[in-house]
Amino acid sequence: MQIGYQTLYLKKRFPLRISRGEFLGGENLYVSVSDGVHTGWGEMAPVASEGAASAAEGQAQLEAFLAQLGADGLDGAIHDIWAQARAAGVGACALAALDIALWDLLAKRAGLPLYRLLGLARRGVVSSLTVGINPPEVVRERVPLLLAQGARALKIKLGSPEGVEADRAMFAAVHEAASGSGAVLRVDANGGWSLDEARAMMAWLAEREVEYVEQPLAKGAEDQLPHLFKTRALPVFVDESCQFASDIPGYADCVDGVNLKLMKCGGITEALRIVATARAHGLKTMIGCMGESSVAIAAGASLGALFDYIDLDSHLNLDPDPAEGAPFTDGVTLPADRPGHGGQLTKGQADA
């Protein structure tokens, strides 16, 4: 097996501001695994909380692991490789790049789209397009642009450091700008509320036809979820609180669903376990993203038939997207219908 690494800077079309800060872009790591005939592609969006703060750090982790694994190690079962990488301390976001590449290669060797290899249909529900934390006047300009892209659902980032009054002012601006479009409104607080603020905001948002609230409380405050859940005015999904399948049993009786991300859980291998565990506990499922291009988005979209809700939109906010293979059509993000997960760097980027 031949392993390749490439780092590219991904610039955001619009800066993304959430409760924890603002993101203008960053360097993503692309990993290729080739058997001499077929090449699988994976991608890492660096996230310090997910084990690697930079592309260089992620590459160093993977190089150290692969040196330990040995020349023939990548010919083994993907689930075994995933477990060995986790045991070796490879960060989840770095592991995601390798895991995605291995699944892409496996499907290409089989001559099948990844969704078919996994026994799934090429299907997904409407994907949310994200509205970051912004002043109301910016929101009134931004929302029509997202609707013009074909958005049928908007995920509104709240949890502003300026407090819940700023959240209400911003949400009111989104509500006004989206009025008459038919777009569904969803909210993600990214852990930016206290328990009392979450209760008050969820009641307020329920009156304004919001579909659900994601991560209302900070990661680490899971012990407060039962208190919020008892009187919740809206369904509660957890995101930052759910990294691996093993996290789910601890709060399964006090949430309505979980949001997984490939960068957060280490790729497709663990994503499948998270979905199975969530379903076993009667929970709804969602898949999101973390600043990836069409390579990782296509990998996520290949699993689309497994989810009740989808937030695969980060590639639509890149200027430009260095990859292709995750078309957004009629409000739905799907994988390109070809062997593998469908995503690949564009020719100029892949040859660089």
C-alpha positions as CSV (number, residue, x, y, z in Angstrom):
1,M,0.0,0.0,0.0
2,Q,1.2,3.5,-0.8
3,I,0.2,6.3,1.5
4,G,0.1,10.0,0.4
5,Y,-0.5,13.2,2.3
6,Q,-1.5,16.6,1.0
7,T,-2.4,19.8,3.0
8,L,-4.6,22.4,1.5
9,Y,-5.9,25.7,2.9
10,L,-9.7,25.9,2.8
11,K,-11.1,29.5,2.9
12,K,-14.6,30.0,4.0
13,R,-16.9,32.0,1.8
14,F,-18.6,33.4,5.0
15,P,-16.8,33.4,8.4
16,L,-18.5,30.9,10.7
17,R,-19.1,32.2,14.3
18,I,-20.4,29.9,17.0
19,S,-20.5,30.2,20.8
20,R,-16.9,29.2,21.0
21,G,-15.3,31.5,18.5
22,E,-15.1,32.5,14.8
23,F,-13.6,30.4,12.0
24,L,-12.3,31.9,8.7
25,G,-10.8,28.8,7.2
26,G,-7.9,26.4,7.9
27,E,-5.6,23.8,6.6
28,N,-7.1,20.3,6.0
29,L,-5.1,17.1,5.5
30,Y,-5.9,14.8,2.6
31,V,-4.8,11.2,2.9
32,S,-4.6,8.8,-0.1
33,V,-4.2,5.0,0.2
34,S,-3.4,3.2,-3.1
35,D,-2.9,-0.4,-3.9
36,G,-1.4,0.4,-7.3
37,V,-4.7,0.1,-9.1
38,H,-7.2,2.0,-7.0
39,T,-6.8,5.0,-4.7
40,G,-9.0,5.8,-1.7
41,W,-9.2,9.3,-0.4
42,G,-9.8,10.6,3.1
43,E,-9.8,14.0,4.7
44,M,-9.1,15.5,8.1
45,A,-10.4,18.9,9.3
46,P,-8.2,19.6,12.4
47,V,-9.9,20.1,15.7
48,A,-7.9,20.3,18.9
49,S,-10.7,18.8,21.0
50,E,-10.8,15.8,18.6
51,G,-7.2,15.0,19.0
52,A,-5.2,17.0,16.4
53,A,-5.0,20.8,16.3
54,S,-3.3,21.0,12.9
55,A,-2.8,19.1,9.6
56,A,0.9,18.6,10.5
57,E,0.0,17.1,13.9
58,G,-2.6,14.8,12.3
59,Q,-0.1,13.6,9.7
60,A,2.6,13.0,12.3
61,Q,0.1,10.8,14.3
62,L,-0.8,8.8,11.2
63,E,2.8,8.4,10.1
64,A,3.8,7.1,13.6
65,F,0.9,4.7,13.7
66,L,1.5,3.4,10.2
67,A,5.2,2.8,10.9
68,Q,4.1,0.8,13.9
69,L,1.5,-1.1,11.9
70,G,4.0,-2.3,9.4
71,A,4.0,-2.7,5.6
72,D,1.1,-5.1,5.3
73,G,-1.0,-3.7,8.1
74,L,-3.4,-1.8,5.8
75,D,-4.4,-5.0,4.1
76,G,-6.3,-6.0,7.3
77,A,-9.9,-5.5,8.3
78,I,-10.9,-1.8,8.6
79,H,-12.5,-2.3,11.9
80,D,-9.3,-3.8,13.3
81,I,-7.2,-1.0,11.9
82,W,-9.6,1.5,13.5
83,A,-9.2,-0.2,16.9
84,Q,-5.5,-0.4,16.7
85,A,-5.2,3.3,15.7
86,R,-7.4,4.4,18.7
87,A,-5.2,2.2,21.0
88,A,-2.1,3.9,19.6
89,G,-3.5,7.3,20.5
90,V,-4.3,8.6,17.0
91,G,-6.7,11.6,17.4
92,A,-10.2,11.0,16.1
93,C,-10.1,13.6,13.4
94,A,-6.8,12.2,12.0
95,L,-8.1,8.7,12.2
96,A,-11.2,9.8,10.3
97,A,-9.0,10.7,7.3
98,L,-7.4,7.2,7.2
99,D,-10.7,5.4,7.9
100,I,-12.5,7.3,5.1
101,A,-9.7,6.5,2.7
102,L,-9.8,2.8,3.5
103,W,-13.5,2.6,3.0
104,D,-13.2,4.5,-0.2
105,L,-10.5,2.1,-1.4
106,L,-12.6,-1.0,-0.4
107,A,-15.6,0.2,-2.3
108,K,-13.5,1.0,-5.4
109,R,-11.9,-2.4,-5.3
110,A,-15.4,-3.9,-5.2
111,G,-16.5,-1.6,-8.1
112,L,-19.4,-0.3,-6.0
113,P,-20.5,3.0,-4.5
114,L,-19.8,3.0,-0.8
115,Y,-23.5,3.3,0.0
116,R,-24.2,0.1,-1.9
117,L,-21.3,-1.7,-0.3
118,L,-22.9,-0.9,3.1
119,G,-26.3,-2.1,1.9
120,L,-27.8,1.4,1.8
121,A,-29.7,3.4,-0.8
122,R,-28.5,6.6,-2.4
123,R,-30.9,8.7,-0.3
124,G,-30.8,11.4,2.3
125,V,-33.2,13.8,4.0
126,V,-33.0,17.6,3.5
127,S,-29.6,19.0,4.7
128,S,-29.5,22.2,6.9
129,L,-27.5,25.1,5.7
130,T,-25.9,26.9,8.6
131,V,-26.4,30.5,9.8
132,G,-23.6,31.5,12.0
133,I,-23.8,34.0,15.0
134,N,-24.1,37.5,13.4
135,P,-25.7,40.8,14.1
136,P,-29.3,41.0,12.8
137,E,-28.3,43.3,9.9
138,V,-25.8,40.7,8.6
139,V,-28.3,37.9,9.0
140,R,-30.9,39.7,6.9
141,E,-28.3,39.8,4.0
142,R,-27.0,36.2,4.5
143,V,-30.3,34.3,4.8
144,P,-31.5,35.2,1.3
145,L,-28.2,34.0,-0.2
146,L,-28.6,30.6,1.5
147,L,-32.2,30.3,0.3
148,A,-31.0,31.1,-3.2
149,Q,-28.5,28.2,-2.9
150,G,-31.6,25.9,-2.5
151,A,-31.7,25.7,1.3
152,R,-34.9,24.0,2.6
153,A,-33.7,24.0,6.2
154,L,-31.6,26.5,8.1
155,K,-29.6,25.6,11.2
156,I,-29.2,28.8,13.3
157,K,-26.2,29.0,15.6
158,L,-27.1,30.6,19.0
159,G,-25.5,30.6,22.4
160,S,-24.0,34.1,21.7
161,P,-21.4,35.2,24.3
162,E,-23.4,38.4,24.4
163,G,-26.3,36.6,26.0
164,V,-29.8,35.3,25.2
165,E,-31.2,38.8,24.2
166,A,-28.6,38.8,21.4
167,D,-29.7,35.3,20.5
168,R,-33.4,36.4,20.3
169,A,-32.6,39.4,18.2
170,M,-30.6,37.3,15.8
171,F,-33.2,34.6,15.6
172,A,-35.9,37.1,15.0
173,A,-33.9,38.4,12.0
174,V,-33.5,34.9,10.6
175,H,-37.2,34.3,11.1
176,E,-38.1,37.5,9.3
177,A,-35.7,36.9,6.4
178,A,-36.9,33.3,5.9
179,S,-40.6,34.1,6.1
180,G,-42.6,32.7,3.3
181,S,-39.7,30.5,2.0
182,G,-41.0,27.3,3.6
183,A,-37.5,26.6,5.0
184,V,-37.5,24.6,8.3
185,L,-35.7,26.3,11.2
186,R,-33.4,24.4,13.6
187,V,-31.2,25.7,16.4
188,D,-27.7,24.7,17.6
189,A,-26.5,26.4,20.8
190,N,-23.1,24.7,20.8
191,G,-23.3,24.4,24.6
192,G,-23.7,28.2,25.0
193,W,-26.6,28.2,27.5
194,S,-27.0,27.6,31.2
195,L,-29.8,25.3,32.3
196,D,-32.1,28.2,33.1
197,E,-31.3,29.9,29.8
198,A,-31.9,26.7,27.9
199,R,-35.3,26.2,29.4
200,A,-36.3,29.8,28.7
201,M,-34.9,29.8,25.1
202,M,-36.4,26.5,24.2
203,A,-39.9,27.6,25.3
204,W,-39.4,30.9,23.3
205,L,-38.2,29.1,20.2
206,A,-41.0,26.5,20.4
207,E,-43.4,29.4,19.9
208,R,-41.6,30.3,16.7
209,E,-41.9,26.8,15.1
210,V,-38.3,25.6,15.6
211,E,-37.9,21.9,14.9
212,Y,-35.3,21.0,17.6
213,V,-32.4,22.3,19.6
214,E,-28.9,20.9,19.4
215,Q,-26.5,20.8,22.3
216,P,-28.2,23.4,24.6
217,L,-25.9,22.7,27.5
218,A,-22.1,22.6,27.6
219,K,-20.2,19.3,27.2
220,G,-19.5,18.2,30.8
221,A,-23.0,19.3,32.0
222,E,-24.7,16.0,31.0
223,D,-25.8,15.6,34.6
224,Q,-28.2,18.5,34.0
225,L,-29.8,16.9,30.9
226,P,-32.4,15.0,33.0
227,H,-33.7,18.3,34.5
228,L,-33.9,19.9,31.1
229,F,-35.5,16.9,29.5
230,K,-38.4,16.6,31.9
231,T,-40.0,19.9,30.8
232,R,-38.4,20.4,27.4
233,A,-40.4,22.4,25.0
234,L,-38.5,21.1,22.0
235,P,-36.6,17.9,21.1
236,V,-33.0,17.8,22.4
237,F,-30.1,16.5,20.4
238,V,-26.5,16.2,21.7
239,D,-23.5,16.9,19.6
240,E,-20.3,17.7,21.6
241,S,-21.6,15.4,24.3
242,C,-21.5,12.4,21.9
243,Q,-18.1,11.4,20.5
244,F,-18.2,7.6,20.5
245,A,-21.0,5.0,20.7
246,S,-19.9,4.2,24.3
247,D,-21.1,7.7,25.4
248,I,-24.7,7.1,24.4
249,P,-26.0,4.8,27.2
250,G,-25.1,7.4,29.9
251,Y,-27.7,9.9,28.8
252,A,-30.0,7.9,26.4
253,D,-33.0,8.4,28.6
254,C,-32.7,12.2,28.7
255,V,-32.2,13.2,25.1
256,D,-34.2,12.7,21.9
257,G,-31.3,12.2,19.5
258,V,-27.5,12.3,18.8
259,N,-25.5,14.1,16.2
260,L,-22.4,12.4,15.0
261,K,-19.6,13.8,12.9
262,L,-16.9,11.8,11.1
263,M,-14.1,14.1,12.4
264,K,-15.4,13.7,16.0
265,C,-15.8,9.9,16.0
266,G,-12.9,8.8,13.8
267,G,-14.7,8.1,10.6
268,I,-17.2,5.7,9.0
269,T,-16.3,2.7,11.2
270,E,-17.4,4.3,14.5
271,A,-20.2,6.2,12.8
272,L,-21.9,2.9,12.0
273,R,-21.6,1.9,15.7
274,I,-23.0,5.2,16.9
275,V,-26.1,4.8,14.6
276,A,-26.7,1.2,15.8
277,T,-26.3,2.2,19.5
278,A,-28.6,5.2,19.1
279,R,-31.3,3.1,17.4
280,A,-31.0,0.4,20.0
281,H,-31.8,3.1,22.6
282,G,-34.7,4.5,20.6
283,L,-33.0,7.7,19.7
284,K,-33.1,9.8,16.5
285,T,-29.9,10.2,14.5
286,M,-28.2,13.2,12.8
287,I,-24.9,13.6,10.9
288,G,-23.1,16.9,10.8
289,C,-19.7,18.2,9.7
290,M,-16.6,20.2,10.7
291,G,-15.3,22.4,8.0
292,E,-14.7,19.6,5.4
293,S,-14.6,19.8,1.7
294,S,-16.5,17.5,-0.7
295,V,-14.2,14.5,0.1
296,A,-15.4,14.0,3.7
297,I,-18.9,15.4,3.0
298,A,-19.3,12.7,0.3
299,A,-18.2,10.1,2.8
300,G,-20.9,11.3,5.3
301,A,-23.5,11.6,2.5
302,S,-22.8,7.9,1.6
303,L,-24.4,7.1,5.0
304,G,-27.3,9.5,4.5
305,A,-30.0,6.8,4.4
306,L,-29.3,6.1,8.1
307,F,-30.2,9.5,9.5
308,D,-33.3,11.4,10.5
309,Y,-31.5,14.8,10.1
310,I,-28.5,15.8,8.1
311,D,-26.2,18.9,8.4
312,L,-23.7,18.3,5.5
313,D,-23.1,21.7,4.2
314,S,-19.6,22.9,5.0
315,H,-18.4,22.3,1.4
316,L,-21.0,24.8,0.2
317,N,-19.3,27.6,2.3
318,L,-15.8,27.2,0.7
319,D,-14.2,29.6,-1.7
320,P,-13.4,27.4,-3.5
321,D,-14.1,23.8,-2.7
322,P,-10.9,22.0,-3.8
323,A,-12.9,18.8,-4.2
324,E,-16.1,17.5,-5.8
325,G,-18.4,14.6,-5.4
326,A,-21.1,15.8,-3.0
327,P,-23.8,17.5,-5.0
328,F,-26.4,19.6,-3.3
329,T,-29.7,19.2,-5.2
330,D,-33.2,20.2,-4.2
331,G,-31.9,20.8,-0.6
332,V,-30.3,17.4,-0.3
333,T,-26.6,16.5,-0.1
334,L,-25.9,13.2,-1.9
335,P,-22.7,11.4,-2.8
336,A,-21.7,11.2,-6.5
337,D,-23.0,7.9,-7.9
338,R,-19.7,6.1,-8.7
339,P,-17.4,3.5,-7.0
340,G,-16.2,4.7,-3.6
341,H,-17.7,7.3,-1.5
342,G,-17.8,9.7,-4.5
343,G,-15.6,12.5,-3.3
344,Q,-12.2,13.4,-4.8
345,L,-9.9,16.3,-5.1
346,T,-10.3,18.2,-8.4
347,K,-7.6,17.3,-11.0
348,G,-5.5,20.4,-10.4
349,Q,-5.5,19.9,-6.7
350,A,-4.9,16.1,-6.8
351,D,-1.9,16.6,-9.2
352,A,-0.4,19.4,-7.1
